[in-house]
């Protein structure tokens, strides 16, 4: 656990309160992964879920990207990135929202690269 909030790094995983997409008045704390940065001030996060893809697949299942090394990354069960919504926060907003206790760990390099590759495939269209 970090004792003070340091600079955010790509691959960091934090627990953050996120509003529900269909009910913004409510939400829950979810692990998010820092997957991008713009102009050294805006950080892009992707939420995670422990709900696997449906079989047969539904339209939104294409956005669920598996985290292969979920245990090494600090998750307590198999997890997927929910790439349907990418969340943007300024550095200032993140520092206000996230405390050192919210730090969960870091995604493995191979999973980070895989997630970025899959997100690029989804959003290149």
MMTF fields as JSON, N, C-alpha, C and O atoms, coordinates in Angstrom:
{
  "mmtfVersion": "1.0.0",
  "mmtfProducer": "UNKNOWN",
  "numBonds": 499,
  "numAtoms": 500,
  "numGroups": 125,
  "numChains": 1,
  "numModels": 1,
  "chainsPerModel": [1],
  "groupsPerChain": [125],
  "chainIdList": ["A"],
  "bondAtomList": [4, 2, 8, 6, 12, 10, 16, 14, 20, 18, 24, 22, 28, 26, 32, 30, 36, 34, 40, 38, 44, 42, 48, 46, 52, 50, 56, 54, 60, 58, 64, 62, 68, 66, 72, 70, 76, 74, 80, 78, 84, 82, 88, 86, 92, 90, 96, 94, 100, 98, 104, 102, 108, 106, 112, 110, 116, 114, 120, 118, 124, 122, 128, 126, 132, 130, 136, 134, 140, 138, 144, 142, 148, 146, 152, 150, 156, 154, 160, 158, 164, 162, 168, 166, 172, 170, 176, 174, 180, 178, 184, 182, 188, 186, 192, 190, 196, 194, 200, 198, 204, 202, 208, 206, 212, 210, 216, 214, 220, 218, 224, 222, 228, 226, 232, 230, 236, 234, 240, 238, 244, 242, 248, 246, 252, 250, 256, 254, 260, 258, 264, 262, 268, 266, 272, 270, 276, 274, 280, 278, 284, 282, 288, 286, 292, 290, 296, 294, 300, 298, 304, 302, 308, 306, 312, 310, 316, 314, 320, 318, 324, 322, 328, 326, 332, 330, 336, 334, 340, 338, 344, 342, 348, 346, 352, 350, 356, 354, 360, 358, 364, 362, 368, 366, 372, 370, 376, 374, 380, 378, 384, 382, 388, 386, 392, 390, 396, 394, 400, 398, 404, 402, 408, 406, 412, 410, 416, 414, 420, 418, 424, 422, 428, 426, 432, 430, 436, 434, 440, 438, 444, 442, 448, 446, 452, 450, 456, 454, 460, 458, 464, 462, 468, 466, 472, 470, 476, 474, 480, 478, 484, 482, 488, 486, 492, 490, 496, 494],
  "bondOrderList": [1, 1, 1, 1, 1, 1, 1, 1, 1, 1, 1, 1, 1, 1, 1, 1, 1, 1, 1, 1, 1, 1, 1, 1, 1, 1, 1, 1, 1, 1, 1, 1, 1, 1, 1, 1, 1, 1, 1, 1, 1, 1, 1, 1, 1, 1, 1, 1, 1, 1, 1, 1, 1, 1, 1, 1, 1, 1, 1, 1, 1, 1, 1, 1, 1, 1, 1, 1, 1, 1, 1, 1, 1, 1, 1, 1, 1, 1, 1, 1, 1, 1, 1, 1, 1, 1, 1, 1, 1, 1, 1, 1, 1, 1, 1, 1, 1, 1, 1, 1, 1, 1, 1, 1, 1, 1, 1, 1, 1, 1, 1, 1, 1, 1, 1, 1, 1, 1, 1, 1, 1, 1, 1, 1],
  "groupList": [{"groupName": "UNK", "atomNameList": ["N", "CA", "C", "O"], "elementList": ["N", "C", "C", "O"], "formalChargeList": [0, 0, 0, 0], "bondAtomList": [1, 0, 2, 1, 3, 2], "bondOrderList": [1, 1, 2], "singleLetterCode": "X", "chemCompType": "L-PEPTIDE LINKING"}],
  "groupTypeList": [0, 0, 0, 0, 0, 0, 0, 0, 0, 0, 0, 0, 0, 0, 0, 0, 0, 0, 0, 0, 0, 0, 0, 0, 0, 0, 0, 0, 0, 0, 0, 0, 0, 0, 0, 0, 0, 0, 0, 0, 0, 0, 0, 0, 0, 0, 0, 0, 0, 0, 0, 0, 0, 0, 0, 0, 0, 0, 0, 0, 0, 0, 0, 0, 0, 0, 0, 0, 0, 0, 0, 0, 0, 0, 0, 0, 0, 0, 0, 0, 0, 0, 0, 0, 0, 0, 0, 0, 0, 0, 0, 0, 0, 0, 0, 0, 0, 0, 0, 0, 0, 0, 0, 0, 0, 0, 0, 0, 0, 0, 0, 0, 0, 0, 0, 0, 0, 0, 0, 0, 0, 0, 0, 0, 0],
  "groupIdList": [1, 2, 3, 4, 5, 6, 7, 8, 9, 10, 11, 12, 13, 14, 15, 16, 17, 18, 19, 20, 21, 22, 23, 24, 25, 26, 27, 28, 29, 30, 31, 32, 33, 34, 35, 36, 37, 38, 39, 40, 41, 42, 43, 44, 45, 46, 47, 48, 49, 50, 51, 52, 53, 54, 55, 56, 57, 58, 59, 60, 61, 62, 63, 64, 65, 66, 67, 68, 69, 70, 71, 72, 73, 74, 75, 76, 77, 78, 79, 80, 81, 82, 83, 84, 85, 86, 87, 88, 89, 90, 91, 92, 93, 94, 95, 96, 97, 98, 99, 100, 101, 102, 103, 104, 105, 106, 107, 108, 109, 110, 111, 112, 113, 114, 115, 116, 117, 118, 119, 120, 121, 122, 123, 124, 125],
  "secStructList": [7, 7, 1, 1, 7, 7, 7, 7, 7, 6, 6, 3, 3, 3, 3, 3, 3, 3, 3, 3, 6, 6, 3, 3, 3, 3, 3, 3, 3, 3, 3, 3, 3, 3, 3, 3, 3, 3, 6, 6, 6, 3, 3, 3, 3, 3, 3, 3, 3, 1, 7, 7, 7, 7, 1, 1, 7, 7, 4, 4, 4, 4, 4, 3, 3, 3, 3, 6, 6, 6, 6, 6, 6, 6, 7, 1, 1, 7, 3, 3, 3, 3, 3, 3, 3, 3, 3, 3, 3, 3, 2, 2, 2, 2, 2, 2, 2, 7, 7, 4, 4, 4, 3, 3, 3, 3, 7, 7, 2, 2, 2, 2, 2, 2, 2, 2, 2, 2, 2, 2, 2, 2, 2, 7, 7],
  "xCoordList": [0.841, 0.0, 0.887, 1.918, 0.491, 1.237, 0.895, -0.253, 1.888, 1.637, 1.222, 0.566, 1.588, 1.098, 0.825, 1.399, -0.036, -0.417, 0.726, 1.11, 1.254, 2.323, 1.722, 0.504, 2.557, 2.081, 1.405, 1.821, 0.373, -0.329, 0.505, 1.109, 0.53, 1.322, 0.431, -0.544, 0.785, 0.059, 0.13, 1.197, -0.987, -1.049, -1.447, -1.731, -1.478, -1.928, -3.393, -4.178, -3.749, -5.13, -5.592, -4.927, -6.737, -7.317, -8.787, -9.435, -9.308, -10.742, -11.315, -10.852, -12.324, -12.915, -14.433, -14.959, -15.131, -16.588, -16.994, -16.596, -17.785, -18.281, -19.798, -20.415, -20.393, -21.844, -22.278, -21.549, -23.467, -24.035, -24.415, -24.939, -24.146, -24.435, -25.932, -26.304, -26.781, -28.217, -28.897, -30.099, -28.128, -28.685, -27.587, -27.046, -27.246, -26.134, -26.287, -25.308, -27.493, -27.687, -27.107, -26.933, -26.811, -26.255, -24.978, -24.683, -24.236, -23.004, -22.383, -23.022, -21.133, -20.408, -18.913, -18.479, -18.136, -16.684, -16.265, -16.666, -15.441, -14.977, -13.481, -12.962, -12.787, -11.38, -11.291, -12.034, -10.375, -10.113, -8.617, -7.803, -8.274, -6.869, -6.542, -7.292, -5.42, -4.95, -4.35, -3.33, -4.993, -4.541, -3.999, -3.453, -4.142, -3.665, -3.467, -3.916, -2.777, -2.485, -2.479, -1.999, -3.015, -3.003, -2.453, -2.937, -1.458, -0.894, -0.447, -0.506, -0.012, 0.454, -0.566, -0.203, -1.844, -2.844, -4.134, -4.835, -4.47, -5.711, -5.369, -4.577, -5.961, -5.721, -6.967, -8.088, -6.752, -7.854, -7.879, -6.864, -9.034, -9.204, -10.2, -11.094, -10.03, -11.006, -11.458, -10.635, -12.761, -13.332, -13.125, -12.858, -13.25, -13.133, -14.412, -15.198, -14.587, -15.75, -15.339, -14.383, -16.058, -15.821, -16.871, -16.887, -17.741, -18.766, -18.201, -17.861, -18.097, -17.527, -18.469, -19.603, -17.971, -18.789, -19.934, -19.798, -21.057, -22.217, -22.022, -21.292, -22.676, -22.694, -24.144, -24.733, -24.732, -24.11, -23.766, -24.344, -22.824, -22.362, -23.472, -24.27, -23.5, -24.391, -23.541, -22.313, -24.17, -23.43, -22.351, -21.28, -22.615, -21.658, -20.516, -19.535, -20.629, -19.565, -18.266, -17.192, -18.349, -17.117, -16.23, -15.039, -16.779, -16.01, -15.338, -14.547, -15.637, -15.038, -13.711, -13.666, -12.643, -11.294, -10.733, -10.628, -10.375, -9.906, -8.58, -7.686, -8.487, -7.225, -6.658, -7.087, -5.706, -5.201, -4.496, -4.699, -3.679, -2.916, -3.586, -2.947, -4.868, -5.641, -5.137, -5.186, -4.661, -4.147, -2.9, -2.779, -1.971, -0.734, -1.023, -0.225, -2.159, -2.517, -3.313, -3.66, -3.605, -4.279, -5.78, -6.456, -6.316, -7.747, -7.961, -7.104, -9.111, -9.37, -10.185, -10.463, -10.566, -11.262, -11.013, -10.563, -11.311, -11.13, -11.833, -12.951, -11.159, -11.687, -11.468, -10.608, -12.289, -12.243, -12.271, -12.874, -11.634, -11.795, -13.11, -13.478, -13.804, -15.034, -14.701, -14.836, -14.266, -13.821, -14.931, -14.668, -16.165, -17.284, -17.234, -17.601, -16.778, -16.696, -15.296, -14.829, -14.635, -13.333, -13.574, -14.276, -12.998, -13.261, -12.059, -10.919, -12.305, -11.222, -11.311, -12.371, -10.167, -10.061, -8.81, -7.796, -8.883, -7.676, -6.863, -7.39, -5.598, -4.741, -5.326, -5.351, -5.789, -6.363, -7.594, -7.733, -8.478, -9.67, -9.301, -9.879, -8.332, -7.919, -7.328, -7.609, -6.515, -5.922, -6.983, -6.814, -8.078, -9.167, -9.99, -10.485, -10.136, -10.97, -10.276, -10.915, -8.969, -8.235, -7.303, -6.547, -7.375, -6.473, -5.461, -5.663, -4.395, -3.428, -4.067, -3.597, -5.124, -5.803, -6.556, -6.886, -6.822, -7.531, -6.621, -7.098, -5.319, -4.365, -4.461, -4.366, -4.653, -4.825, -3.589, -3.277, -2.893, -1.718, -1.454, -1.847, -0.775, -0.452, -0.798, -0.595, -1.317, -1.612, -0.271, 0.683, -0.192, 1.061, 1.31, 0.37, 2.552, 2.911, 2.223, 1.708, 2.222, 1.608, 0.105, -0.434, -0.587, -2.009, -2.249, -3.191, -1.418, -1.565, -1.467, -2.315, -0.439, -0.254, -1.43, -1.88, -1.921, -3.064, -4.318, -5.045, -4.566, -5.738, -5.667, -6.658, -4.506, -4.341, -4.565, -5.238, -4.007, -4.187, -5.672, -6.15, -6.391, -7.812, -8.651, -9.589, -8.321, -9.04, -8.809, -9.731, -7.578, -7.283, -8.108, -8.628, -8.224, -9.038, -10.507, -11.167, -11.01, -12.407, -12.7, -13.751, -11.771, -12.031, -11.43, -11.593, -10.741, -10.205, -11.298, -11.13, -12.378, -13.463, -14.2, -15.137],
  "yCoordList": [-1.175, 0.0, 1.24, 1.272, 2.245, 3.496, 4.315, 4.331, 4.992, 5.818, 7.231, 7.9, 7.707, 8.993, 8.869, 8.018, 9.705, 9.622, 10.119, 11.287, 9.227, 9.568, 9.799, 9.744, 10.052, 10.23, 8.95, 7.848, 9.105, 7.952, 7.387, 8.129, 6.068, 5.398, 4.485, 3.924, 4.346, 3.407, 2.021, 1.577, 1.348, 0.011, -0.022, -1.097, 1.134, 1.166, 0.759, 1.056, 0.088, -0.318, 0.328, 0.216, 1.004, 1.673, 1.304, 0.981, 1.353, 1.24, 2.654, 3.523, 2.887, 4.21, 4.069, 3.071, 5.059, 5.073, 5.473, 6.53, 4.632, 4.905, 4.873, 3.997, 5.842, 5.876, 4.783, 4.442, 4.236, 3.266, 3.99, 5.104, 3.348, 3.947, 4.243, 5.285, 3.331, 3.504, 4.196, 4.454, 4.501, 5.169, 5.997, 5.582, 7.165, 7.971, 8.438, 8.864, 8.364, 8.745, 7.696, 7.959, 6.518, 5.435, 4.908, 5.192, 4.147, 3.577, 2.641, 2.253, 2.285, 1.418, 1.589, 2.13, 1.125, 1.157, -0.003, -1.147, 0.318, -0.671, -0.503, 0.611, -1.599, -1.46, -0.878, -1.274, 0.06, 0.638, 0.562, 0.563, 0.496, 0.426, 1.694, 2.091, 2.327, 3.486, 2.952, 2.262, 3.277, 2.716, 3.751, 3.395, 5.026, 6.035, 7.369, 7.6, 8.25, 9.584, 10.551, 10.219, 11.744, 12.781, 14.06, 14.529, 14.616, 15.913, 15.965, 17.029, 14.866, 14.788, 15.279, 15.589, 15.359, 15.85, 15.044, 15.022, 14.394, 13.635, 12.149, 11.69, 11.418, 9.988, 9.235, 9.598, 8.186, 7.378, 6.068, 5.383, 5.743, 4.554, 3.622, 4.056, 2.345, 1.36, 0.584, 0.15, 0.418, -0.305, -1.806, -2.267, -2.55, -4.002, -4.637, -4.007, -5.884, -6.642, -8.091, -8.584, -8.753, -10.186, -11.012, -12.239, -10.336, -11.043, -11.405, -10.518, -12.695, -13.111, -12.833, -12.388, -13.103, -12.977, -13.973, -15.06, -13.591, -14.476, -15.474, -15.212, -16.611, -17.6, -17.998, -18.641, -17.653, -17.028, -15.558, -14.93, -15.036, -13.665, -12.665, -12.845, -11.604, -10.474, -9.342, -9.423, -8.278, -7.209, -6.583, -6.237, -6.43, -5.758, -6.666, -6.186, -7.975, -8.896, -8.663, -9.01, -8.08, -7.806, -6.804, -6.717, -6.045, -5.061, -5.648, -4.964, -6.891, -7.528, -8.17, -9.13, -7.618, -8.064, -8.825, -8.253, -10.086, -10.868, -10.356, -9.942, -10.398, -10.121, -11.496, -12.131, -11.945, -13.313, -13.564, -14.61, -12.629, -12.795, -12.021, -11.223, -12.268, -11.488, -11.637, -10.67, -12.798, -12.981, -12.131, -11.474, -12.147, -11.359, -9.867, -9.093, -9.465, -8.046, -7.588, -6.411, -8.494, -8.108, -8.326, -7.864, -9.023, -9.328, -10.631, -11.514, -10.752, -11.966, -13.001, -14.086, -12.668, -13.622, -13.241, -12.136, -14.169, -13.907, -12.603, -12.347, -11.772, -10.445, -10.091, -10.643, -9.14, -8.639, -7.124, -6.544, -6.476, -5.036, -4.805, -5.552, -3.781, -3.407, -2.22, -1.066, -2.515, -1.48, -0.711, 0.099, -0.943, -0.238, 1.258, 2.083, 1.595, 2.997, 3.287, 2.652, 4.248, 4.707, 5.992, 6.888, 6.079, 7.174, 8.112, 7.657, 9.423, 10.402, 11.276, 11.801, 11.419, 12.282, 13.131, 12.683, 14.344, 15.161, 14.666, 13.991, 15.005, 14.634, 15.172, 14.473, 16.404, 17.038, 16.274, 16.03, 15.898, 15.14, 13.778, 13.348, 13.097, 11.784, 11.897, 11.067, 12.915, 13.09, 13.357, 12.996, 13.99, 14.26, 12.992, 12.79, 12.145, 10.956, 9.743, 8.913, 9.645, 8.438, 8.706, 9.677, 7.829, 7.904, 6.756, 5.829, 6.804, 5.695, 4.34, 3.312, 4.324, 3.077, 2.479, 1.294, 3.29, 2.821, 2.081, 1.436, 2.173, 1.516, 0.008, -0.499, -0.709, -2.158, -2.894, -3.98, -2.321, -2.978, -2.491, -1.389, -3.343, -3.021, -4.204, -5.359, -3.901, -4.944, -5.45, -4.678, -6.711, -7.22, -6.579, -6.172, -6.494, -5.881, -6.593, -5.949, -7.939, -8.679, -8.412, -8.268, -8.343, -8.03, -6.585, -6.316, -5.664, -4.263, -4.156, -3.532, -4.763, -4.711, -5.359, -4.854, -6.467, -7.161, -6.283, -6.188, -5.648, -4.78, -3.618, -3.305, -2.984, -1.869, -2.344, -1.67, -3.494, -4.053, -4.272, -3.904, -4.867, -5.155, -3.868, -3.773, -2.888, -1.619, -0.906, -0.316, -0.963, -0.367, -1.037, -0.363, -2.341, -3.062, -2.643, -2.483, -2.467, -2.082, -0.671, -0.419, 0.243, 1.644, 2.162, 3.339, 1.312, 1.728, 1.831, 2.52, 1.182, 1.127, 2.426, 2.536],
  "zCoordList": [0.0, 0.0, 0.0, 0.673, -0.745, -0.791, 0.438, 0.883, 0.983, 2.157, 1.792, 2.591, 0.602, 0.125, -1.362, -2.042, -1.85, -3.245, -4.12, -4.061, -4.921, -5.842, -7.215, -7.382, -8.182, -9.549, -10.02, -9.663, -10.813, -11.37, -12.503, -13.278, -12.591, -13.621, -14.441, -13.94, -15.712, -16.559, -15.944, -15.521, -15.894, -15.315, -13.85, -13.322, -13.169, -11.775, -11.699, -12.6, -10.632, -10.394, -9.091, -8.061, -9.15, -7.987, -7.874, -8.869, -6.652, -6.44, -6.462, -5.724, -7.306, -7.504, -7.525, -8.016, -6.997, -7.071, -8.479, -8.969, -9.128, -10.475, -10.475, -9.868, -11.166, -11.311, -12.275, -13.208, -12.048, -12.977, -14.259, -14.226, -15.383, -16.686, -16.847, -17.386, -16.383, -16.551, -15.373, -15.417, -14.311, -13.129, -12.463, -11.438, -13.028, -12.517, -11.067, -10.453, -10.518, -9.121, -8.175, -6.985, -8.698, -7.894, -8.532, -9.693, -7.761, -8.278, -7.259, -6.281, -7.499, -6.575, -6.793, -7.811, -5.831, -5.963, -6.856, -6.645, -7.867, -8.835, -9.017, -8.934, -9.262, -9.641, -11.056, -11.954, -11.231, -12.548, -12.817, -11.893, -14.085, -14.496, -15.278, -16.169, -14.941, -15.696, -16.989, -16.97, -18.123, -19.398, -20.368, -21.413, -20.036, -20.964, -20.292, -19.169, -21.011, -20.492, -21.678, -22.763, -21.455, -22.487, -21.886, -20.856, -22.521, -22.119, -20.658, -20.042, -20.103, -18.72, -17.705, -16.57, -18.092, -17.151, -17.159, -16.147, -18.236, -18.317, -18.328, -19.152, -17.423, -17.354, -17.784, -17.427, -18.554, -19.063, -18.278, -18.151, -17.767, -16.945, -17.612, -18.339, -17.354, -17.801, -16.566, -15.76, -16.429, -15.305, -15.498, -16.607, -14.423, -14.502, -13.962, -13.254, -14.316, -13.864, -13.623, -14.222, -12.757, -12.553, -13.296, -13.199, -14.034, -14.815, -16.185, -16.968, -16.478, -17.763, -18.93, -18.75, -20.113, -21.323, -21.259, -20.697, -21.839, -21.929, -23.059, -24.015, -22.941, -24.021, -24.252, -23.383, -25.361, -26.526, -26.243, -25.356, -27.01, -26.82, -27.115, -28.034, -26.309, -26.571, -27.121, -27.082, -27.636, -28.319, -27.442, -27.942, -26.133, -25.244, -24.796, -24.227, -25.047, -24.632, -25.392, -24.9, -26.585, -27.335, -26.606, -26.905, -25.656, -24.897, -23.657, -23.008, -23.319, -22.147, -22.539, -23.307, -21.996, -22.324, -21.124, -20.04, -21.287, -20.133, -19.573, -20.311, -18.253, -17.562, -17.224, -16.261, -18.008, -17.876, -16.545, -15.927, -16.103, -14.856, -13.721, -13.036, -13.538, -12.576, -11.142, -10.381, -10.756, -9.387, -9.15, -8.117, -10.115, -9.993, -9.939, -9.409, -10.485, -10.534, -9.316, -9.216, -8.395, -7.16, -7.14, -6.222, -8.139, -8.135, -7.38, -7.401, -6.707, -5.929, -6.709, -6.198, -7.941, -8.816, -10.27, -10.572, -11.151, -12.579, -12.94, -12.494, -13.762, -14.074, -15.535, -16.222, -15.978, -17.349, -17.307, -16.404, -18.263, -18.438, -19.152, -20.058, -18.745, -19.432, -20.328, -19.922, -21.548, -22.468, -23.14, -24.029, -22.738, -23.36, -23.058, -23.895, -21.862, -21.467, -20.945, -19.999, -21.569, -21.094, -20.314, -20.784, -19.139, -18.217, -18.214, -18.116, -18.322, -18.316, -17.07, -16.731, -16.398, -15.222, -15.348, -15.886, -14.857, -14.773, -13.574, -12.69, -13.56, -12.431, -11.127, -10.115, -11.16, -9.97, -9.476, -8.277, -10.387, -9.994, -9.412, -8.414, -10.042, -9.534, -8.132, -7.267, -7.909, -6.576, -5.526, -4.362, -5.932, -4.998, -4.739, -3.63, -5.754, -5.648, -5.042, -4.396, -5.252, -4.882, -3.71, -3.701, -2.73, -1.579, -1.679, -2.463, -0.909, -0.947, -0.631, -1.119, 0.171, 0.511, -0.679, -0.674, -1.687, -2.876, -3.847, -4.781, -3.631, -4.53, -4.348, -3.23, -5.462, -5.417, -5.917, -5.43, -6.872, -7.438, -8.852, -9.236, -9.622, -11.016, -11.893, -11.519, -13.05, -14.026, -14.572, -14.67, -14.919, -15.479, -16.845, -17.527, -17.229, -18.512, -19.678, -20.592, -19.637, -20.743, -20.816, -21.913, -19.673, -19.69, -20.129, -20.874, -19.683, -20.092, -21.613, -22.252, -22.184, -23.636, -24.368, -25.397, -23.839, -24.437, -24.396, -25.385, -23.263, -23.111, -24.104, -24.764, -24.209, -25.145, -26.58, -27.36, -26.925, -28.274, -28.578, -29.651, -27.636, -27.845, -27.891, -28.682, -27.054, -27.097, -28.426, -28.991, -28.921, -30.23, -31.327, -32.215, -31.265, -32.257, -32.177, -33.203, -30.964, -30.788, -31.285, -31.876, -31.044, -31.318, -32.62, -32.94, -33.378, -34.679, -35.719, -36.725, -35.507, -36.498, -36.614, -37.404]
}
